[in-house]
């Protein structure tokens, strides 16, 4: 488990192992969410990185008779 220290300016350095695992780059934005007594940092990704992640999904749906 990685640890970090809060500086006098309330800054936190994300440990290298975590940065590498999550692919966090310098200058990248993260969402900060307080949740059930803890702080979660969620990397904000460029929308272009998500392109194609639904490839192969079945998009056929049964339509209701009044929606055709």
C-alpha angles and dihedrals in degrees: 000000000000123000133204134189126224110232125220086264090054092250123147127199114216107227115252094241090057093044091052093046093049096039093236114171130198111276093019116139123236130195111237113211127178106214129174095330097319138086120239122198113201118189113235108226129202110258089235090066089066094057111125097009090124095051110139096021114142106247097177112113133175108249122217113249093247092051100062 
